[in-house]
Amino acid sequence: MRMRVKQSSDEPVEIVLVVLPESSIMSLASVLDPMRAANRVSGGTLFRWRIVSPDGTPVLLTCGVSIAVDGRFSAKEQGDVLLIIGGFNLERHAGRRFIASLQAAAGHFGVIAGIESGCWLLARSGLVNGRSAAAHWEELEDFAQAFPDIAVRADRFVIDGKFWTSGGASPTFDMMLHLIRQRFGSAVALDVASIFVYDEMHAATDAQPLVSLGRIEAMDPEIAAAIRLMERTLDRPLSVAALSVRLGLSQRKLETLFARVLGISPGVYYLRLRLQAAHRLVRDTRLSMRDIALRAGFESLSTFSRAFKQHYGESPLKVRKAVSGMGFDPAVDVPELGSV
């Protein structure tokens, strides 16, 4: 039987969790389950939370699951920690009224955290001007351009004063473990991580990777180095021969490694990374096709369109038109408000 943890106060940490429509269920779970597990391992109530939405109605997540809420987010919210989970199309789900409520409620909490696209809401509110903040790696460039007064970092999560920001579901889990460790000690945090068989191997300041390599990084460091180099050069792709030279490997060895570990050639994998980046931009931004082609390392629009259609079975214009038909208008919605 586990011993109940003695808190510095008999009162639980009061959490207000704001969830916006089109958010990720993994980000939501990465917030809720560590708190639930902390309560379980302590034998008491370390955390108590309320879930609210911008308008008080149930929230439909990107996976199609609807989440019940306890009420509507308002300027009168108060507690110890305010957590805001954002996803796609924030302009549609969090207008001026929401931002005004966030600005007013900010003074009632000791910690305010923006999770995934929640960082955009903190930025739009002006609460993190002059501070450091993290964003999901897909949005880092656009986030930095949109908010030049914020020091945007590619860290897994960033803490600057009472404002916390995280870049995705796994970094959010790490951030919640940090909160548990900070409030209740390392033993409780370790117990919580163990419940989920979660190896907390990353520091907050570790960079977010485009590709989550996992065991490959330790077992095949040469492959990992090659993929990291590809990530850094999506907009100016290198030839396989040039990759090999930069990595200090022969081209034949590089090709053999990719065939053995990933089952494809380095050139094919590199192209797939570029097309995946382009696909996100086509779906989630209003960037022109020419700009997307350049960001993905294609010198001409025709070459990009041909490669995109061959990989995805549809032209980039057709993909964007289909997304527009589902309610996302690239001519209206700003590019920075997407998420995973």
HUVEN-V719283 format. One record per residue. RES is the residue in three letters. PSI is psi in whole degrees, -180 to 180 (999 if undefined). Layout:
res | psi
RES | PSI
RES | PSI
//
This chain:
res | psi
MET | 135
ARG | 145
MET | 144
ARG | 136
VAL | 132
LYS | 119
GLN | 163
SER | -22
SER | 150
ASP | -14
GLU | 140
PRO | 162
VAL | 123
GLU | 121
ILE | 133
VAL | 120
LEU | 114
VAL | 122
VAL | 126
LEU | 150
PRO | 153
GLU | 30
SER | 171
SER | 134
ILE | -28
MET | -38
SER | -40
LEU | -45
ALA | -36
SER | -20
VAL | -50
LEU | -46
ASP | -37
PRO | -37
MET | -43
ARG | -44
ALA | -36
ALA | -41
ASN | -41
ARG | -49
VAL | -24
SER | -21
GLY | 11
GLY | -154
THR | 96
LEU | -34
PHE | 142
ARG | 134
TRP | 155
ARG | 140
ILE | 126
VAL | 161
SER | 167
PRO | -35
ASP | 5
GLY | 1
THR | 160
PRO | 150
VAL | 126
LEU | 118
LEU | 170
THR | -26
CYS | -3
GLY | -2
VAL | 134
SER | 131
ILE | 125
ALA | 148
VAL | 165
ASP | -5
GLY | -168
ARG | 140
PHE | 134
SER | 168
ALA | -16
LYS | 0
GLU | 144
GLN | 157
GLY | -161
ASP | -42
VAL | 131
LEU | 120
LEU | 129
ILE | 116
ILE | 119
GLY | 158
GLY | -128
PHE | 155
ASN | 52
LEU | -33
GLU | -33
ARG | -30
HIS | -14
ALA | 89
GLY | -158
ARG | -36
ARG | -42
PHE | -45
ILE | -41
ALA | -40
SER | -39
LEU | -44
GLN | -42
ALA | -39
ALA | -20
ALA | -33
GLY | -6
HIS | 7
PHE | 148
GLY | -26
VAL | 135
ILE | 124
ALA | 133
GLY | 122
ILE | 132
GLU | -120
SER | 0
GLY | -25
CYS | -31
TRP | -36
LEU | -40
LEU | -39
ALA | -45
ARG | -28
SER | -13
GLY | 2
LEU | -26
VAL | 18
ASN | 134
GLY | 5
ARG | 176
SER | 149
ALA | 154
ALA | 156
ALA | 164
HIS | 146
TRP | -28
GLU | -23
GLU | 0
LEU | -48
GLU | -47
ASP | -37
PHE | -44
ALA | -39
GLN | -37
ALA | -30
PHE | 77
PRO | -17
ASP | -3
ILE | 135
ALA | 97
VAL | 128
ARG | 147
ALA | 18
ASP | 163
ARG | -48
PHE | 155
VAL | 135
ILE | 120
ASP | 100
GLY | -132
LYS | 4
PHE | 122
TRP | 141
THR | 142
SER | 155
GLY | 8
GLY | -176
ALA | -50
SER | -45
PRO | -31
THR | -39
PHE | -46
ASP | -42
MET | -40
MET | -37
LEU | -37
HIS | -42
LEU | -44
ILE | -44
ARG | -41
GLN | -41
ARG | -35
PHE | 1
GLY | 161
SER | -32
ALA | -42
VAL | -43
ALA | -40
LEU | -41
ASP | -42
VAL | -46
ALA | -38
SER | -33
ILE | -37
PHE | 10
VAL | 47
TYR | 121
ASP | 108
GLU | 89
MET | -9
HIS | 145
ALA | 161
ALA | -35
THR | -1
ASP | 140
ALA | 146
GLN | 127
PRO | 151
LEU | -38
VAL | 126
SER | 101
LEU | -26
GLY | -129
ARG | -22
ILE | -35
GLU | -38
ALA | -38
MET | -32
ASP | 71
PRO | -26
GLU | -39
ILE | -44
ALA | -44
ALA | -39
ALA | -43
ILE | -40
ARG | -39
LEU | -39
MET | -43
GLU | -40
ARG | -12
THR | 30
LEU | -36
ASP | -8
ARG | 66
PRO | 143
LEU | 156
SER | 161
VAL | -36
ALA | -43
ALA | -38
LEU | -47
SER | -44
VAL | -45
ARG | -31
LEU | -9
GLY | 30
LEU | 159
SER | 153
GLN | -38
ARG | -41
LYS | -41
LEU | -44
GLU | -38
THR | -41
LEU | -47
PHE | -40
ALA | -40
ARG | -43
VAL | -43
LEU | -13
GLY | 11
ILE | 169
SER | 159
PRO | -35
GLY | -43
VAL | -41
TYR | -43
TYR | -46
LEU | -38
ARG | -41
LEU | -43
ARG | -40
LEU | -34
GLN | -41
ALA | -42
ALA | -40
HIS | -42
ARG | -42
LEU | -37
VAL | -45
ARG | -39
ASP | 1
THR | 173
ARG | 14
LEU | 146
SER | 157
MET | -33
ARG | -43
ASP | -39
ILE | -43
ALA | -43
LEU | -42
ARG | -30
ALA | 7
GLY | 25
PHE | 131
GLU | -25
SER | 151
LEU | -37
SER | -40
THR | -42
PHE | -50
SER | -41
ARG | -46
ALA | -40
PHE | -47
LYS | -38
GLN | -36
HIS | -43
TYR | -8
GLY | -4
GLU | 153
SER | 158
PRO | -36
LEU | -38
LYS | -38
VAL | -45
ARG | -39
LYS | -40
ALA | -41
VAL | -40
SER | -36
GLY | -20
MET | 5
GLY | -8
PHE | 118
ASP | 105
PRO | -18
ALA | -13
VAL | -50
ASP | 135
VAL | 151
PRO | -29
GLU | -5
LEU | 24
GLY | 176
SER | -171
VAL | 999
//
